């Protein structure tokens, strides 16, 4: 069932993107087709993107997220230390 929903999401996204590029007219006027109603279609696109984002966030397993972040931090400890040191040096150079 997840694959069917994924296919429907991709189809809706592709059709929405096509509508944003071509416009509501059958012949299409290219990018200038949306000059009359830019807020309507951009709002639709933002709504679709937010729906996709919420669907992706709903699929995450949130109960073990702190454990996964701690394990990732333990593995990346050396690299994170270098990033922190580089950030401090960059901050000193930019602020002086």
Order of alpha helices (4+ residues) and beta strands (2+ residues): alpha-alpha-alpha-alpha
